[in-house]
């Protein structure tokens, strides 16, 4: 993954190397879930329906490197884009660091693993369904507002 500086997650997003940027992701999988937008209010409504590439057992992309070839509308986050993407969860490390907030206590960079994140109910691991099996998104609305 490359060299990671000590406590790099405390640096401004624009100062991170590519490897540090990638390592900042907590791997919760929530950005890989389909969302609906209320046409009248603009409110983003979350679902538990995952992109076809998300392994719902691990909450990891099954082909991260080539994902845009299979899912053209997959968003590649950048430091410049993070503050413009309103649907990222408040728990997202990218969102928190863009707002100069610290990582949450459960973040894998602080705990050394994903167990604390799983216990906190942040990860979609085992709680999402593939878009290939889901049916209408309207049948899969959820409130993930934890974290």
MARSE-725923 format. One record per residue (C-alpha): residue number from 0; residue in one letter; x, y, z. Coordinates in Angstrom, 2 decimals. Example, Ala and Ser with C-alpha at 12.3 -4.5 7.8 and 13.67 -1.06 7.14 Angstrom:
residues 2
<r i="0" aa="a" X="12.30" Y="-4.50" Z="7.80"/>
<r i="1" aa="s" X="13.67" Y="-1.06" Z="7.14"/>
***
This chain:
residues 147
<r i="0" aa="x" X="0.00" Y="0.00" Z="0.00"/>
<r i="1" aa="x" X="2.98" Y="2.30" Z="0.31"/>
<r i="2" aa="x" X="4.47" Y="4.22" Z="3.16"/>
<r i="3" aa="x" X="2.02" Y="5.63" Z="5.67"/>
<r i="4" aa="x" X="3.14" Y="8.45" Z="7.91"/>
<r i="5" aa="x" X="2.53" Y="8.17" Z="11.61"/>
<r i="6" aa="x" X="-0.90" Y="9.57" Z="12.53"/>
<r i="7" aa="x" X="-1.43" Y="10.66" Z="8.91"/>
<r i="8" aa="x" X="-5.19" Y="10.74" Z="9.56"/>
<r i="9" aa="x" X="-4.72" Y="13.95" Z="11.54"/>
<r i="10" aa="x" X="-3.37" Y="15.78" Z="8.48"/>
<r i="11" aa="x" X="-5.55" Y="17.83" Z="6.11"/>
<r i="12" aa="x" X="-7.00" Y="15.66" Z="3.35"/>
<r i="13" aa="x" X="-5.06" Y="17.54" Z="0.67"/>
<r i="14" aa="x" X="-1.78" Y="16.61" Z="2.35"/>
<r i="15" aa="x" X="-2.37" Y="12.85" Z="2.15"/>
<r i="16" aa="x" X="-0.56" Y="10.55" Z="-0.26"/>
<r i="17" aa="x" X="-2.65" Y="8.21" Z="-2.40"/>
<r i="18" aa="x" X="-1.86" Y="5.32" Z="-0.03"/>
<r i="19" aa="x" X="-2.85" Y="7.39" Z="3.00"/>
<r i="20" aa="x" X="-6.06" Y="8.51" Z="1.29"/>
<r i="21" aa="x" X="-7.05" Y="4.91" Z="0.61"/>
<r i="22" aa="x" X="-6.09" Y="3.80" Z="4.15"/>
<r i="23" aa="x" X="-8.30" Y="6.52" Z="5.64"/>
<r i="24" aa="x" X="-11.43" Y="4.70" Z="4.47"/>
<r i="25" aa="x" X="-13.01" Y="2.72" Z="7.33"/>
<r i="26" aa="x" X="-14.49" Y="0.17" Z="4.93"/>
<r i="27" aa="x" X="-18.04" Y="0.48" Z="6.27"/>
<r i="28" aa="x" X="-19.54" Y="0.04" Z="2.78"/>
<r i="29" aa="x" X="-22.24" Y="2.68" Z="3.21"/>
<r i="30" aa="x" X="-21.03" Y="4.68" Z="0.21"/>
<r i="31" aa="x" X="-21.65" Y="1.56" Z="-1.91"/>
<r i="32" aa="x" X="-25.35" Y="1.41" Z="-1.07"/>
<r i="33" aa="x" X="-28.03" Y="2.81" Z="-3.34"/>
<r i="34" aa="x" X="-29.77" Y="5.97" Z="-2.22"/>
<r i="35" aa="x" X="-33.03" Y="7.56" Z="-3.26"/>
<r i="36" aa="x" X="-33.72" Y="11.26" Z="-3.41"/>
<r i="37" aa="x" X="-37.07" Y="12.76" Z="-2.49"/>
<r i="38" aa="x" X="-38.00" Y="14.81" Z="-5.56"/>
<r i="39" aa="x" X="-39.86" Y="17.43" Z="-3.52"/>
<r i="40" aa="x" X="-37.46" Y="17.97" Z="-0.62"/>
<r i="41" aa="x" X="-34.13" Y="16.77" Z="-2.00"/>
<r i="42" aa="x" X="-33.71" Y="14.57" Z="1.09"/>
<r i="43" aa="x" X="-31.46" Y="11.57" Z="0.55"/>
<r i="44" aa="x" X="-33.06" Y="8.33" Z="1.67"/>
<r i="45" aa="x" X="-30.76" Y="5.42" Z="2.36"/>
<r i="46" aa="x" X="-31.34" Y="1.78" Z="1.47"/>
<r i="47" aa="x" X="-29.64" Y="-1.49" Z="2.34"/>
<r i="48" aa="x" X="-29.21" Y="-2.33" Z="-1.35"/>
<r i="49" aa="x" X="-25.58" Y="-2.71" Z="-2.34"/>
<r i="50" aa="x" X="-23.82" Y="-2.18" Z="-5.61"/>
<r i="51" aa="x" X="-23.35" Y="-5.50" Z="-7.41"/>
<r i="52" aa="x" X="-19.61" Y="-5.36" Z="-6.68"/>
<r i="53" aa="x" X="-19.96" Y="-5.01" Z="-2.92"/>
<r i="54" aa="x" X="-19.35" Y="-8.26" Z="-1.08"/>
<r i="55" aa="x" X="-22.16" Y="-7.99" Z="1.45"/>
<r i="56" aa="x" X="-20.48" Y="-10.47" Z="3.80"/>
<r i="57" aa="x" X="-17.35" Y="-8.31" Z="4.14"/>
<r i="58" aa="x" X="-18.56" Y="-4.83" Z="3.05"/>
<r i="59" aa="x" X="-15.62" Y="-4.67" Z="0.62"/>
<r i="60" aa="x" X="-15.64" Y="-4.07" Z="-3.13"/>
<r i="61" aa="x" X="-14.97" Y="-7.29" Z="-5.00"/>
<r i="62" aa="x" X="-13.12" Y="-5.46" Z="-7.81"/>
<r i="63" aa="x" X="-12.11" Y="-2.09" Z="-6.38"/>
<r i="64" aa="x" X="-9.35" Y="-1.45" Z="-8.92"/>
<r i="65" aa="x" X="-11.64" Y="-1.96" Z="-11.95"/>
<r i="66" aa="x" X="-14.96" Y="-0.93" Z="-10.40"/>
<r i="67" aa="x" X="-15.65" Y="1.95" Z="-12.80"/>
<r i="68" aa="x" X="-15.47" Y="-0.44" Z="-15.76"/>
<r i="69" aa="x" X="-18.35" Y="-2.44" Z="-14.29"/>
<r i="70" aa="x" X="-20.19" Y="0.38" Z="-12.49"/>
<r i="71" aa="x" X="-19.66" Y="3.55" Z="-14.53"/>
<r i="72" aa="x" X="-21.49" Y="5.78" Z="-12.04"/>
<r i="73" aa="x" X="-19.31" Y="4.62" Z="-9.13"/>
<r i="74" aa="x" X="-17.96" Y="7.75" Z="-7.52"/>
<r i="75" aa="x" X="-14.23" Y="8.07" Z="-7.01"/>
<r i="76" aa="x" X="-13.88" Y="10.29" Z="-3.97"/>
<r i="77" aa="x" X="-11.19" Y="12.95" Z="-3.97"/>
<r i="78" aa="x" X="-10.27" Y="15.55" Z="-1.34"/>
<r i="79" aa="x" X="-11.98" Y="18.18" Z="-3.50"/>
<r i="80" aa="x" X="-15.15" Y="16.14" Z="-3.95"/>
<r i="81" aa="x" X="-15.75" Y="15.01" Z="-0.35"/>
<r i="82" aa="x" X="-17.29" Y="18.27" Z="0.85"/>
<r i="83" aa="x" X="-19.63" Y="18.33" Z="-2.17"/>
<r i="84" aa="x" X="-21.09" Y="14.85" Z="-1.64"/>
<r i="85" aa="x" X="-23.99" Y="15.39" Z="0.74"/>
<r i="86" aa="x" X="-24.94" Y="11.71" Z="1.06"/>
<r i="87" aa="x" X="-21.74" Y="10.49" Z="2.70"/>
<r i="88" aa="x" X="-22.51" Y="9.40" Z="6.26"/>
<r i="89" aa="x" X="-21.51" Y="11.63" Z="9.16"/>
<r i="90" aa="x" X="-19.38" Y="8.76" Z="10.42"/>
<r i="91" aa="x" X="-17.29" Y="8.73" Z="7.21"/>
<r i="92" aa="x" X="-13.61" Y="9.44" Z="7.89"/>
<r i="93" aa="x" X="-13.37" Y="11.52" Z="4.71"/>
<r i="94" aa="x" X="-16.33" Y="13.66" Z="5.77"/>
<r i="95" aa="x" X="-15.05" Y="14.04" Z="9.32"/>
<r i="96" aa="x" X="-11.54" Y="15.03" Z="8.24"/>
<r i="97" aa="x" X="-12.88" Y="17.45" Z="5.60"/>
<r i="98" aa="x" X="-14.70" Y="19.15" Z="8.50"/>
<r i="99" aa="x" X="-11.51" Y="19.05" Z="10.62"/>
<r i="100" aa="x" X="-13.11" Y="16.57" Z="13.03"/>
<r i="101" aa="x" X="-11.22" Y="13.58" Z="14.49"/>
<r i="102" aa="x" X="-11.79" Y="9.98" Z="13.51"/>
<r i="103" aa="x" X="-14.40" Y="8.21" Z="15.62"/>
<r i="104" aa="x" X="-13.07" Y="6.01" Z="18.44"/>
<r i="105" aa="x" X="-14.10" Y="2.83" Z="16.58"/>
<r i="106" aa="x" X="-12.15" Y="3.63" Z="13.37"/>
<r i="107" aa="x" X="-9.90" Y="0.72" Z="12.27"/>
<r i="108" aa="x" X="-6.84" Y="3.03" Z="12.13"/>
<r i="109" aa="x" X="-7.29" Y="3.67" Z="15.85"/>
<r i="110" aa="x" X="-8.35" Y="0.18" Z="16.93"/>
<r i="111" aa="x" X="-6.28" Y="-1.99" Z="14.62"/>
<r i="112" aa="x" X="-9.27" Y="-3.85" Z="13.19"/>
<r i="113" aa="x" X="-12.92" Y="-3.65" Z="12.20"/>
<r i="114" aa="x" X="-14.44" Y="-5.30" Z="15.27"/>
<r i="115" aa="x" X="-15.15" Y="-2.02" Z="17.10"/>
<r i="116" aa="x" X="-16.74" Y="-0.57" Z="13.96"/>
<r i="117" aa="x" X="-18.92" Y="-3.66" Z="13.62"/>
<r i="118" aa="x" X="-19.96" Y="-3.45" Z="17.29"/>
<r i="119" aa="x" X="-20.84" Y="0.23" Z="16.82"/>
<r i="120" aa="x" X="-23.25" Y="-0.72" Z="14.02"/>
<r i="121" aa="x" X="-21.42" Y="1.33" Z="11.40"/>
<r i="122" aa="x" X="-20.54" Y="-1.37" Z="8.87"/>
<r i="123" aa="x" X="-23.07" Y="-2.76" Z="6.41"/>
<r i="124" aa="x" X="-21.32" Y="-6.13" Z="6.69"/>
<r i="125" aa="x" X="-24.03" Y="-8.79" Z="6.79"/>
<r i="126" aa="x" X="-26.78" Y="-6.12" Z="6.74"/>
<r i="127" aa="x" X="-27.03" Y="-5.34" Z="3.03"/>
<r i="128" aa="x" X="-28.44" Y="-7.13" Z="0.00"/>
<r i="129" aa="x" X="-27.03" Y="-7.12" Z="-3.52"/>
<r i="130" aa="x" X="-28.85" Y="-5.08" Z="-6.13"/>
<r i="131" aa="x" X="-29.00" Y="-8.28" Z="-8.19"/>
<r i="132" aa="x" X="-31.38" Y="-9.84" Z="-5.62"/>
<r i="133" aa="x" X="-33.10" Y="-6.83" Z="-4.06"/>
<r i="134" aa="x" X="-36.00" Y="-5.88" Z="-6.27"/>
<r i="135" aa="x" X="-37.47" Y="-2.36" Z="-5.90"/>
<r i="136" aa="x" X="-35.31" Y="0.00" Z="-3.82"/>
<r i="137" aa="x" X="-38.42" Y="1.37" Z="-2.15"/>
<r i="138" aa="x" X="-38.75" Y="-1.98" Z="-0.34"/>
<r i="139" aa="x" X="-35.32" Y="-1.58" Z="1.26"/>
<r i="140" aa="x" X="-35.35" Y="1.80" Z="3.03"/>
<r i="141" aa="x" X="-33.22" Y="1.98" Z="6.17"/>
<r i="142" aa="x" X="-32.03" Y="4.51" Z="8.71"/>
<r i="143" aa="x" X="-28.28" Y="4.06" Z="9.19"/>
<r i="144" aa="x" X="-27.98" Y="7.22" Z="11.32"/>
<r i="145" aa="x" X="-25.47" Y="5.78" Z="13.75"/>
<r i="146" aa="x" X="-21.89" Y="6.81" Z="14.18"/>
***
